[in-house]
Amino acid sequence: MAKRKLVDYRAKRDFSKTAEPSGADVVTPSRALRFVVQKHAASHLHYDFRLEMDSVFKSWAVAKGPSVDAAVRRLAAEVEDHPLDYGDFEGTIPKGQYGGGTVMLWDRGFWQPDGDARALYAKGDLKFVLAGEKMKGGWVLVRMKNDKYKRKLPNWLLIKHHDEFEEPGSPDALLELDHSVASGRSMDDIAAGKGASPNRSCARCTSNAMRYGIPIAPMPPIRSGGRKRQAGAKPSSSCHRSCRRCYANWSIGRPKGPIGCMK
């Protein structure tokens, strides 16, 4: 099903020229639904807001970025579905390619719909809770009726709910946190290829989700044949390099290293 949903995504891109993922790789299921926000300096600066749904990222381009003032609604133009491994992408799309420009992993975490996600999306009134590093609490995407723009895909409004994370009078408060949550880099550093590569692990994602009431699936079982360390035994060199991150990597669906070394 995901392959059919990615037809438009793939048709717009030449993967021999762009480092964006094609969606061909199998992505290990995460322990909760993921969301990602990518700051994108294309022809016009915007923030790509993505919610995991039906094995893809449903995606919206938010022109002015998310507002934490419930009175300030932000236009969110729905765009083509993206593959789940796009949630790890940070870098520069070459000029001349679709969406050419610098992309920053501005926020990420888990989300929970207020009901059945498919039904809420179909209705055009998608209420949800976010547990990200920047975006938190209740939000809603409302599909616009009588949209004057007449786009192939509809326009929506992204609106903050009234809760402890709302900041009345300061709609752009979160936008001041202008760094990558995966590498700590600025847009200029990413464009210049400077600094650390983005880290796929997200130890805070799971703790944030649990703090804000988003259910987290149990840890996956150890693979058959995996070595089980005895208490106090020193891990192998390969296990030692990955063991510190295996829990976090599982939390976003990216296992690295031997699974049998999990504590």
PyMOL commands that set and color helices and strands:
alter all, ss='L'
color gray80, all
select helices_A, chain A and resi 2-5+7-11+84-88+117-123+174-176+187-192+203-211+237-251+259-261
alter helices_A, ss='H'
color red, helices_A
select strands_A, chain A and resi 34-41+45-53+56-62+74-82+91-93+101-113+125-132+136-143+155-160
alter strands_A, ss='S'
color yellow, strands_A
deselect
rebuild
show_as cartoon
